């Protein structure tokens, strides 16, 4: 769903640029054929450019330090009530609507687009019935359908509809020449394309304006064709004025009496634009460049993956990778080649597969100038993540912090259900009663630093995952990594206390991964903590030798933001 809204935003920006270029430079020019190409380009390029793999621009911002972190003090006894009064989460009547706002907006958008498409489909069916009901004949590969009582003559594809008894002979000749120009220049294709675009991107106001400009330009082209073949242009203009008060209710056809009469007559009497002004159409190139830049600016950022292997990606100056049961020998060869260009050697002395070609055992060795690592993975084989930096490296079954989302998705897709430590829906906090703030307060109020772990100076990062069922119930709590059993049990206890989430509109089970860092202040300003302790979702600080604990909930973008934690 967010992808659809981003696409709409991008198409709107691109269409706005094309339309503003047309209005500012070409609207009053008589280069109707060039204008037709420009306006058609607006529809085509604005629809296609957002679908192209344009790299996203990453806006680098200076990180903002937390000025006043949320703090809760409590006794070291995990079963003693906290001294901080309980904070009740505020509930509003619009909370259910906010939880399902995305689904509601998406449903409304698709409903309106469907209605517009059905309206145009009914118009096509009406044209088909009219073509079958009138008297028809063909001339010069054009089909003419005589329909007595028709409100206004019009053409669609290779067919012209008109009432032969409603007009004088001269007027009828002007009408037929005008509609023949529409048919011979394939103007119906332009109308269908613009109508389809406006039905799908109905919320884009520039699309409707560009459609109207295209319709008017098609009338200019047809008028120009008639003026060039007639000896009495004034008579043609009088015919236009006489029939101009009538109109056809069908929006996707070309009709003689379209309500652009004033503009059409002005352009017919306008002096032809000098040919030297055609250089202005080169402005289309910088507009395309600007549109591409805007698309890159509004594209969701993803980790750079120009390494040549889908199992590798770069982010924050590190090379990240994943090995799944479906990683093939060709994939390993590509990884070796890419890593070798970075000064990293990859060796796989042992590699066993089952009859399906899935990895069952592997001996994975990597080395560089200042580090080396090795991991032996056996059946049941789970996806393994690794990262390489100039001074360090790491490997394990859980994704590291800041691991690119593309690698996590790959592990989920090829992990045979064995991938661990990956949050499958980063918006799950919106379903918690009271939202993200209430979730943080609930955790801060109840988590404790176990006394035994404090006395034994146990510290480190506890990684857990749990599932949120479609009903909102929490189950499947699993401690994936913990430096001490008591620390893992404490976080598990808090998760079991959480109330149920709101029901999932999608009806899918959500897997949530959580990192809690427990660290000890030894009284000298230094902390006893585990590796990567600062990159956690919540940090719990215990003070020695004082039996008081302090919790500092953090909100890293990887957990409470738009992407899942690594």
C-alpha positions as CSV (number, residue, x, y, z in Angstrom):
1,X,0.0,0.0,0.0
2,X,2.7,2.6,0.8
3,X,4.2,1.7,-2.6
4,X,1.0,2.7,-4.4
5,X,0.8,6.1,-2.6
6,X,4.5,6.7,-3.4
7,X,3.8,5.8,-7.1
8,X,0.9,8.3,-7.2
9,X,3.0,11.0,-5.7
10,X,5.8,10.4,-8.2
11,X,3.4,10.3,-11.2
12,X,1.8,13.5,-10.0
13,X,5.2,15.3,-9.7
14,X,6.2,14.1,-13.2
15,X,2.9,15.1,-14.8
16,X,3.0,18.5,-13.1
17,X,6.4,19.2,-14.7
18,X,5.2,18.2,-18.2
19,X,2.0,20.2,-17.9
20,X,3.8,23.3,-16.6
21,X,6.3,23.1,-19.5
22,X,3.4,22.9,-22.0
23,X,1.5,25.8,-20.4
24,X,4.6,28.1,-20.2
25,X,6.2,27.4,-23.5
26,X,3.9,25.7,-26.1
27,X,0.3,26.4,-25.4
28,X,0.1,29.4,-27.7
29,X,2.3,27.9,-30.5
30,X,0.8,26.4,-33.7
31,X,3.2,23.4,-33.6
32,X,0.2,21.1,-33.0
33,X,2.0,17.9,-34.0
34,X,4.9,18.6,-31.6
35,X,2.4,19.5,-28.9
36,X,0.6,16.2,-29.4
37,X,3.9,14.4,-28.9
38,X,4.7,16.4,-25.8
39,X,1.3,15.8,-24.2
40,X,1.4,12.1,-25.0
41,X,4.9,12.0,-23.5
42,X,3.5,13.5,-20.3
43,X,1.1,10.5,-19.9
44,X,3.6,7.9,-20.9
45,X,6.7,9.1,-19.1
46,X,4.9,10.0,-15.9
47,X,3.4,6.5,-15.8
48,X,6.6,4.6,-16.7
49,X,9.4,6.6,-15.0
50,X,8.3,5.6,-11.4
51,X,8.5,2.0,-12.5
52,X,12.1,2.2,-13.7
53,X,14.9,1.1,-11.3
54,X,16.0,4.7,-10.5
55,X,18.4,4.8,-7.5
56,X,16.9,6.6,-4.5
57,X,18.6,9.8,-3.2
58,X,19.5,9.3,0.5
59,X,19.1,12.5,2.5
60,X,21.9,12.5,5.1
61,X,20.8,14.1,8.3
62,X,22.8,14.9,11.4
63,X,21.6,12.6,14.2
64,X,19.7,14.4,17.0
65,X,20.8,13.5,20.5
66,X,18.1,12.6,23.0
67,X,17.9,15.6,25.3
68,X,15.7,14.1,27.9
69,X,15.4,10.3,27.7
70,X,12.4,8.7,29.4
71,X,13.5,7.3,32.8
72,X,11.8,5.0,35.3
73,X,13.3,4.1,38.7
74,X,12.3,0.9,40.5
75,X,13.5,-1.5,43.2
76,X,15.8,-4.4,42.2
77,X,13.2,-6.8,43.4
78,X,11.4,-7.8,40.2
79,X,8.1,-8.5,42.0
80,X,7.9,-5.2,43.9
81,X,5.7,-2.6,42.4
82,X,7.4,0.4,40.8
83,X,7.4,3.7,42.7
84,X,6.3,5.5,39.6
85,X,2.6,5.9,39.3
86,X,0.9,4.0,36.5
87,X,0.3,5.9,33.3
88,X,-3.0,5.2,31.7
89,X,-3.0,5.2,27.9
90,X,-5.5,7.6,26.4
91,X,-8.1,6.2,24.1
92,X,-10.0,8.1,21.5
93,X,-13.0,7.3,19.3
94,X,-10.8,7.7,16.2
95,X,-8.2,5.2,17.3
96,X,-9.8,2.3,15.4
97,X,-10.0,4.4,12.3
98,X,-6.3,5.4,12.6
99,X,-5.4,1.7,13.0
100,X,-7.1,0.9,9.7
101,X,-6.5,4.2,7.9
102,X,-4.2,2.7,5.3
103,X,-6.7,0.0,4.4
104,X,-9.6,2.5,4.3
105,X,-7.8,4.9,2.0
106,X,-6.6,2.1,-0.3
107,X,-10.1,0.7,-0.5
108,X,-11.6,4.2,-1.2
109,X,-9.0,4.9,-3.9
110,X,-9.5,1.6,-5.7
111,X,-13.3,2.0,-5.5
112,X,-13.3,5.4,-7.2
113,X,-10.9,4.2,-9.8
114,X,-13.1,1.1,-10.5
115,X,-16.2,3.3,-10.8
116,X,-14.5,5.6,-13.3
117,X,-13.3,2.6,-15.4
118,X,-16.8,1.1,-15.3
119,X,-18.2,4.5,-16.5
120,X,-15.9,4.5,-19.5
121,X,-16.6,0.8,-20.2
122,X,-20.3,1.6,-20.3
123,X,-19.5,4.4,-22.8
124,X,-17.7,1.9,-25.0
125,X,-20.6,-0.5,-24.9
126,X,-22.9,2.4,-25.8
127,X,-20.8,3.3,-28.8
128,X,-20.9,-0.4,-29.9
129,X,-24.7,-0.4,-29.7
130,X,-24.9,2.8,-31.7
131,X,-22.6,1.4,-34.4
132,X,-24.9,-1.7,-34.7
133,X,-28.1,0.3,-34.8
134,X,-27.4,2.8,-37.5
135,X,-27.2,2.6,-41.3
136,X,-23.5,2.1,-42.1
137,X,-21.3,2.3,-45.2
138,X,-17.6,2.4,-45.9
139,X,-15.4,4.8,-47.9
140,X,-11.6,5.0,-48.0
141,X,-11.4,2.5,-45.1
142,X,-13.6,4.7,-42.9
143,X,-16.9,3.5,-41.7
144,X,-19.8,6.0,-41.7
145,X,-22.8,5.4,-39.4
146,X,-26.0,7.4,-40.0
147,X,-27.9,7.9,-36.8
148,X,-31.1,10.0,-37.0
149,X,-31.6,12.1,-33.9
150,X,-27.9,12.1,-32.7
151,X,-27.2,15.2,-30.7
152,X,-23.8,15.9,-32.2
153,X,-21.5,14.2,-34.8
154,X,-18.4,12.4,-33.5
155,X,-15.8,9.8,-34.4
156,X,-14.3,6.8,-32.6
157,X,-11.5,4.7,-34.0
158,X,-12.3,4.2,-37.7
159,X,-16.0,5.1,-37.4
160,X,-17.8,8.4,-37.8
161,X,-21.3,8.9,-36.4
162,X,-23.6,11.6,-37.8
163,X,-27.2,12.6,-38.6
164,X,-27.4,13.4,-42.3
165,X,-30.7,15.2,-41.9
166,X,-29.7,17.5,-39.2
167,X,-27.3,19.7,-41.2
168,X,-27.1,21.6,-44.5
169,X,-24.9,20.1,-47.2
170,X,-22.0,22.5,-46.6
171,X,-22.1,22.0,-42.9
172,X,-22.2,18.3,-43.3
173,X,-19.1,18.4,-45.6
174,X,-17.2,20.4,-43.0
175,X,-18.3,17.9,-40.3
176,X,-17.2,14.9,-42.2
177,X,-13.8,16.4,-43.2
178,X,-13.2,17.3,-39.5
179,X,-14.1,13.8,-38.3
180,X,-12.1,12.2,-41.1
181,X,-9.0,14.1,-39.9
182,X,-9.6,12.6,-36.4
183,X,-9.8,9.1,-37.8
184,X,-6.9,9.4,-40.2
185,X,-4.6,10.8,-37.4
186,X,-5.7,8.1,-34.9
187,X,-6.8,10.6,-32.3
188,X,-9.0,8.0,-30.6
189,X,-5.9,6.3,-29.3
190,X,-4.8,9.5,-27.6
191,X,-8.3,9.8,-26.0
192,X,-8.3,6.2,-24.8
193,X,-4.8,6.5,-23.3
194,X,-5.6,9.8,-21.5
195,X,-8.9,8.4,-20.2
196,X,-7.3,5.3,-18.8
197,X,-4.6,7.3,-17.1
198,X,-7.1,9.7,-15.5
199,X,-9.2,6.7,-14.3
200,X,-6.2,5.1,-12.5
201,X,-4.6,8.4,-11.4
202,X,-7.9,10.2,-10.8
203,X,-6.5,12.0,-7.7
204,X,-3.9,13.8,-9.8
205,X,-5.3,17.2,-10.9
206,X,-2.6,17.7,-13.5
207,X,-3.7,14.5,-15.2
208,X,-7.2,16.0,-15.9
209,X,-5.7,19.3,-17.0
210,X,-3.3,17.5,-19.4
211,X,-6.2,15.4,-20.8
212,X,-8.2,18.6,-21.5
213,X,-5.1,20.2,-23.2
214,X,-4.6,17.1,-25.3
215,X,-8.3,17.1,-26.4
216,X,-8.0,20.7,-27.4
217,X,-4.8,20.1,-29.3
218,X,-6.5,17.3,-31.2
219,X,-9.2,19.6,-32.3
220,X,-6.6,22.1,-33.5
221,X,-5.0,19.3,-35.6
222,X,-8.4,18.4,-37.1
223,X,-9.2,22.1,-37.8
224,X,-5.9,22.6,-39.4
225,X,-6.5,19.6,-41.7
226,X,-9.9,21.0,-42.8
227,X,-8.5,24.6,-43.3
228,X,-5.8,23.2,-45.6
229,X,-8.2,21.4,-47.8
230,X,-11.0,24.0,-48.1
231,X,-11.4,27.1,-50.1
232,X,-13.7,28.8,-47.6
233,X,-12.2,28.7,-44.1
234,X,-14.7,31.4,-43.0
235,X,-17.6,29.1,-43.9
236,X,-16.0,26.4,-41.8
237,X,-15.7,28.7,-38.8
238,X,-19.4,29.7,-39.2
239,X,-20.3,26.0,-39.3
240,X,-18.3,25.5,-36.1
241,X,-20.2,28.4,-34.4
242,X,-23.5,27.1,-35.5
243,X,-23.1,23.5,-34.4
244,X,-21.0,24.5,-31.3
245,X,-23.9,24.7,-28.9
246,X,-24.6,21.0,-29.2
247,X,-22.4,18.4,-27.5
248,X,-21.9,14.7,-27.0
249,X,-22.1,13.2,-23.5
250,X,-19.5,10.6,-24.4
251,X,-16.1,11.6,-23.0
252,X,-13.8,9.3,-24.9
253,X,-14.8,10.3,-28.5
254,X,-13.8,13.1,-30.8
255,X,-16.8,15.2,-31.6
256,X,-17.1,18.2,-33.9
257,X,-18.9,20.5,-31.5
258,X,-16.6,20.1,-28.5
259,X,-16.9,23.2,-26.2
260,X,-13.5,24.7,-27.2
261,X,-15.0,26.9,-29.9
262,X,-13.4,30.2,-28.9
263,X,-9.9,28.8,-28.6
264,X,-10.3,26.9,-31.8
265,X,-11.3,29.9,-33.9
266,X,-8.6,32.0,-32.3
267,X,-5.9,29.4,-33.2
268,X,-7.3,29.1,-36.8
269,X,-6.8,32.8,-37.3
270,X,-3.5,32.9,-35.5
271,X,-0.3,33.6,-37.5
272,X,1.8,30.4,-37.8
273,X,4.6,30.2,-35.3
274,X,8.2,30.7,-36.7
275,X,10.0,27.4,-37.3
276,X,13.0,28.7,-35.3
277,X,10.9,28.3,-32.1
278,X,11.0,24.6,-32.4
279,X,14.2,24.6,-30.5
280,X,12.1,25.0,-27.4
281,X,11.1,21.4,-27.5
282,X,14.6,20.6,-26.4
283,X,13.5,21.8,-23.0
284,X,11.8,18.4,-22.7
285,X,15.3,16.9,-22.0
286,X,16.0,18.9,-18.8
287,X,12.3,18.3,-17.7
288,X,13.0,14.6,-18.0
289,X,16.1,15.0,-16.0
290,X,14.3,17.0,-13.3
291,X,11.5,14.5,-13.2
292,X,14.0,11.7,-12.7
293,X,15.6,13.6,-9.9
294,X,12.2,14.1,-8.2
295,X,11.5,10.4,-8.5
296,X,14.8,9.6,-7.0
297,X,14.1,12.0,-4.1
298,X,10.7,10.5,-3.4
299,X,11.7,6.9,-3.9
300,X,12.0,4.8,-0.7
301,X,15.6,4.3,0.1
302,X,16.9,0.8,0.0
303,X,20.4,-0.5,0.7
304,X,22.7,-0.2,-2.2
305,X,22.9,-3.4,-4.0
306,X,25.1,-2.8,-7.0
307,X,27.5,-5.6,-6.0
308,X,26.4,-8.0,-8.7
309,X,25.0,-10.5,-6.3
310,X,21.5,-10.5,-4.7
311,X,23.1,-12.2,-1.6
312,X,25.3,-9.1,-1.0
313,X,24.5,-5.5,-0.2
314,X,26.3,-2.4,1.0
315,X,25.1,0.0,3.7
316,X,26.9,2.4,6.1
317,X,30.3,1.5,4.7
318,X,29.8,-2.2,5.4
319,X,29.3,-5.2,3.1
320,X,26.4,-7.3,4.3
321,X,25.5,-10.8,3.1
322,X,23.2,-13.8,3.6
323,X,23.5,-17.5,2.9
324,X,20.3,-19.4,2.5
325,X,19.5,-23.1,1.8
326,X,18.9,-22.1,-1.9
327,X,22.2,-20.2,-2.4
328,X,23.6,-21.9,-5.5
329,X,27.2,-22.6,-6.6
330,X,26.8,-19.9,-9.2
331,X,25.7,-17.5,-6.4
332,X,28.8,-18.4,-4.3
333,X,31.0,-17.8,-7.3
334,X,29.5,-14.3,-7.8
335,X,30.0,-13.6,-4.1
336,X,33.6,-14.7,-4.2
337,X,34.3,-12.5,-7.2
338,X,32.6,-9.4,-5.7
339,X,34.3,-9.9,-2.3
340,X,37.7,-10.4,-3.9
341,X,37.5,-6.9,-5.4
342,X,37.0,-5.6,-1.9
343,X,40.1,-7.4,-0.6
344,X,38.1,-10.2,1.1
345,X,38.7,-13.9,0.4
346,X,35.8,-16.4,0.6
347,X,36.6,-20.1,0.9
348,X,34.0,-22.9,1.2
349,X,36.0,-26.2,1.7
350,X,32.8,-28.2,2.7
351,X,29.5,-27.8,0.9
352,X,26.8,-30.5,1.0
353,X,23.3,-30.5,-0.6
354,X,20.3,-32.7,-0.5
355,X,18.4,-34.2,-3.5
356,X,16.5,-30.9,-3.9
357,X,19.8,-28.9,-4.2
358,X,19.3,-27.3,-0.7
359,X,22.4,-26.8,1.5
360,X,22.6,-29.2,4.4
361,X,26.1,-28.5,5.6
362,X,28.7,-25.8,4.8
363,X,32.1,-24.7,6.1
364,X,32.2,-20.9,5.5
365,X,35.6,-19.1,5.7
366,X,36.2,-15.4,5.1
367,X,39.4,-13.4,5.7
368,X,40.8,-9.9,5.1
369,X,44.0,-8.1,6.2
370,X,42.9,-7.4,9.8
371,X,40.3,-10.1,10.5
372,X,39.2,-13.7,9.7
373,X,36.1,-15.6,10.6
374,X,34.8,-19.1,10.1
375,X,31.5,-20.8,10.6
376,X,30.3,-24.4,10.2
377,X,26.6,-24.7,9.5
378,X,24.8,-28.1,9.6
379,X,21.4,-29.5,9.1
380,X,18.8,-28.2,9.9
381,X,20.3,-25.3,7.9
382,X,19.1,-21.8,8.8
383,X,19.9,-18.6,6.9
384,X,23.1,-17.1,8.1
385,X,24.0,-13.4,8.0
386,X,27.4,-11.8,7.9
387,X,29.0,-8.4,7.5
388,X,32.5,-7.2,6.6
389,X,34.1,-3.9,7.5
390,X,37.8,-2.8,7.2
391,X,38.5,-3.4,10.9
392,X,35.9,-6.0,11.9
393,X,33.5,-8.7,10.7
394,X,30.7,-10.9,12.1
395,X,28.5,-13.9,11.3
396,X,25.5,-15.5,12.8
397,X,22.0,-16.8,12.4
398,X,20.4,-13.4,13.3
399,X,20.5,-10.3,11.1
400,X,22.9,-7.6,12.5
401,X,21.7,-4.1,13.3
402,X,21.3,-2.0,10.1
403,X,21.3,-5.2,8.0
404,X,19.7,-4.2,4.6
405,X,16.0,-5.1,4.4
406,X,16.6,-6.8,1.0
407,X,18.7,-9.5,2.6
408,X,16.2,-10.0,5.4
409,X,13.4,-10.5,2.8
410,X,15.6,-12.9,0.9
411,X,16.2,-14.9,4.0
412,X,12.4,-15.1,4.7
413,X,11.8,-16.1,1.1
414,X,14.5,-18.8,0.9
415,X,14.8,-19.9,4.5
416,X,12.1,-22.6,4.5
417,X,10.5,-21.0,7.5
418,X,13.8,-21.2,9.5
419,X,14.8,-17.5,9.4
420,X,14.9,-15.9,12.8
421,X,15.1,-12.4,14.3
422,X,13.2,-10.6,11.4
423,X,10.2,-8.4,12.0
424,X,7.8,-9.0,9.1
425,X,5.7,-5.9,9.6
426,X,7.3,-2.7,11.0
427,X,3.9,-1.1,11.5
428,X,2.7,-3.5,14.2
429,X,3.0,-0.9,16.9
430,X,0.1,1.0,15.4
431,X,-2.1,-1.9,16.5
432,X,-1.1,-1.7,20.2
433,X,-3.7,-0.2,22.5
434,X,-2.6,3.4,22.8
435,X,0.0,3.2,20.1
436,X,3.8,3.3,20.3
437,X,3.9,5.6,23.3
438,X,1.7,3.2,25.4
439,X,3.9,0.3,24.3
440,X,7.1,2.0,25.4
441,X,5.6,3.1,28.8
442,X,4.2,-0.4,29.4
443,X,7.7,-1.9,28.8
444,X,9.4,0.7,30.9
445,X,7.0,0.3,33.8
446,X,7.4,-3.5,34.1
447,X,10.9,-4.5,33.1
448,X,13.4,-5.2,35.8
449,X,17.1,-6.0,36.1
450,X,17.2,-9.4,37.9
451,X,19.1,-9.3,41.2
452,X,21.0,-12.5,40.5
453,X,22.2,-11.1,37.2
454,X,23.3,-7.8,38.8
455,X,25.2,-9.7,41.5
456,X,26.9,-11.9,38.9
457,X,27.6,-8.9,36.7
458,X,25.8,-10.4,33.8
459,X,25.2,-8.0,30.9
460,X,24.6,-8.1,27.2
461,X,21.9,-8.0,24.5
462,X,18.8,-10.3,24.7
463,X,17.2,-11.0,21.4
464,X,13.7,-12.4,21.3
465,X,11.0,-12.9,18.8
466,X,7.3,-13.4,19.2
467,X,4.3,-13.7,17.0
468,X,1.2,-11.6,16.8
469,X,-1.8,-13.6,15.6
470,X,-4.5,-12.1,13.4
471,X,-6.7,-11.8,16.4
472,X,-4.0,-9.7,18.2
473,X,-2.9,-12.3,20.7
474,X,0.8,-12.6,21.5
475,X,2.3,-16.1,21.5
476,X,5.3,-18.0,20.3
477,X,7.7,-16.0,22.5
478,X,11.2,-17.4,21.9
479,X,14.5,-16.3,23.3
480,X,17.0,-16.3,20.4
481,X,20.1,-15.0,22.1
482,X,20.8,-14.1,25.7
483,X,24.0,-13.7,27.8
484,X,22.2,-15.0,30.9
485,X,19.0,-17.1,31.3
486,X,17.6,-14.8,33.9
487,X,17.8,-11.8,31.6
488,X,16.0,-13.7,28.8
489,X,13.3,-14.9,31.2
490,X,12.8,-11.3,32.4
491,X,12.1,-9.9,29.0
492,X,9.9,-12.9,28.2
493,X,7.9,-12.2,31.4
494,X,7.2,-8.6,30.3
495,X,6.1,-9.7,26.9
496,X,3.6,-12.1,28.5
497,X,2.1,-9.2,30.4
498,X,1.4,-7.1,27.3
499,X,-2.3,-6.8,26.3
500,X,-3.5,-8.1,23.0
501,X,-2.9,-6.0,19.9
502,X,-5.8,-4.9,17.7
503,X,-6.9,-7.5,15.1
504,X,-4.9,-7.4,11.9
505,X,-6.8,-6.1,8.8
506,X,-4.7,-8.3,6.6
507,X,-5.4,-11.4,8.6
508,X,-1.7,-12.4,8.6
509,X,0.5,-13.5,11.4
510,X,3.2,-11.0,12.2
511,X,6.6,-11.9,13.5
512,X,8.3,-9.3,15.8
513,X,12.0,-9.3,16.8
514,X,13.1,-7.4,19.8
515,X,16.5,-6.4,21.2
516,X,16.9,-5.5,24.9
517,X,20.4,-4.4,26.0
518,X,21.2,-4.9,29.7
519,X,24.2,-3.1,31.0
520,X,25.7,-2.4,34.5
521,X,27.1,0.9,35.8
522,X,30.0,-0.1,38.0
523,X,29.9,3.3,39.8
524,X,32.9,4.9,38.1
525,X,31.1,6.0,35.0
526,X,32.0,2.9,33.0
527,X,29.5,0.3,31.9
528,X,29.6,-3.5,31.8
529,X,27.9,-4.3,28.6
530,X,27.9,-6.7,25.7
531,X,28.9,-6.3,22.0
532,X,26.7,-3.8,20.1
533,X,24.9,-3.0,23.3
534,X,24.1,0.6,22.2
535,X,22.2,-0.6,19.1
536,X,19.2,-2.0,20.8
537,X,15.5,-1.3,21.0
538,X,15.5,-0.8,24.8
539,X,18.5,-0.3,27.1
540,X,18.2,-1.3,30.7
541,X,20.9,0.1,33.1
542,X,21.5,-1.5,36.5
543,X,23.6,0.3,39.1
544,X,26.2,-1.3,41.2
545,X,26.4,-1.6,44.1
546,X,23.1,0.4,44.6
547,X,20.0,-1.9,44.3
548,X,18.3,0.6,42.0
549,X,17.7,0.1,38.3
550,X,17.1,2.5,35.5
551,X,15.5,1.9,32.1
552,X,16.0,4.0,29.1
553,X,13.7,3.1,26.2
554,X,15.2,4.1,22.9
555,X,13.4,4.5,19.6
556,X,15.8,3.5,16.9
557,X,14.3,3.9,13.4
558,X,15.1,0.2,12.8
559,X,12.4,-0.8,15.3
560,X,9.8,1.9,15.9
561,X,10.3,3.4,12.5
562,X,9.7,2.2,8.9
563,X,12.1,-0.7,8.8
564,X,12.5,-3.7,11.0
565,X,15.5,-4.3,13.4
566,X,18.5,-6.2,12.3
